[in-house]
Amino acid sequence: MEPTSELPVALQAARARAESLAREWGLTLGTPFEIATASFVAPADDHLVLKVPSEGGDESLHEGDALELCGSDIAVRIIQRDGRALLEERVVPGTDLSALDDHEATAIAVELAGRLWRREGDPIRPVDHDVARWLTRAERRGSTLVGLARDLHGALGGRAEWLVHGDFHHHNILRDGSRYVVIDPKPCLSDREYDVASFLWNPMENTMRDHEQTERRISAFVAEGLDEYRIRAWAVIRGAYLRPEFALPLRALME
């Protein structure tokens, strides 16, 4: 992640809180990271990162809880917390999976996900109610996938057995020395298959037009014990409100 001097107006309050915490904790903040759009995230001193979420959103409400449940062998290590503000150990060199060949990136993601998902999740909430709300909002915005997504969501039965990352993709899996760790969870309780959707439509330049690549990724997760139908269904459901521009390739997953 490369720093930038620009910062969206929506993050001004988060920056003010970060600056206050930095003074309290005796830290020197660097230039915030460009890739962070929902939180103020900046290097602190030489080996730390300070993250303060913007106000209003609740998807990262239990980010710190999830990172601590996962542990530092899987996730970035938390040094200190103050509410939702997190002081984390900086991941070095910090390159993400998008720098790798797709076969290698998928293999790393599958292996890491198998250690990441767990059945413990208190106080993290089930995601089903939120999904219904997000689909309603997507329908108002004209998403053509909502009808199919609602049918699939009903068919899945509302299971909430696993703590999942919630935003599991190439740019949230970083190299830390000789290993890879996850960052930036939006944790919830759901199926494990819920997490595969965001991996299928990433990295950022991906358009899901490479059908062979998508099918190969699905097969890799299925080989580790996930249910193929639920992977495909969750990709359509989540795509309806997160990636409506991928309506055609997502709809094709169920054909």
Salt bridges, closest charged atoms under 4 A:
GLU63 OE2 - LYS51 NZ 2.82
ASP65 OD2 - HIS62 ND1 2.84
ASP65 OD1 - ARG81 NH1 3.36
GLU68 OE1 - ARG81 NH1 3.08
ASP82 OD1 - ARG17 NH2 2.82
GLU89 OE2 - ARG77 NH2 3.08
ASP96 OD2 - HIS171 ND1 2.97
ASP101 OD2 - HIS103 ND1 3.35
ASP102 OD2 - ARG216 NH2 2.93
ASP102 OD1 - ARG217 NH2 2.61
GLU111 OE2 - ARG115 NE 2.75
GLU120 OE2 - ARG118 NH1 3.70
ASP128 OD1 - HIS153 NE2 3.38
ASP130 OD2 - ARG125 NE 3.08
ASP130 OD1 - ARG133 NH2 2.71
GLU139 OE1 - ARG150 NH1 3.12
GLU161 OE1 - ARG119 NH1 3.64
ASP167 OD1 - HIS169 NE2 3.44
ASP167 OD2 - LYS186 NZ 3.24
ASP176 OD2 - ARG179 NH2 2.91
ASP184 OD1 - LYS51 NZ 2.44
ASP184 OD2 - LYS186 NZ 3.57
ASP191 OD1 - ARG159 NE 3.01
ASP191 OD2 - ARG230 NH2 2.94
GLU215 OE1 - ARG232 NH2 2.54
GLU228 OE2 - ARG232 NH2 2.76
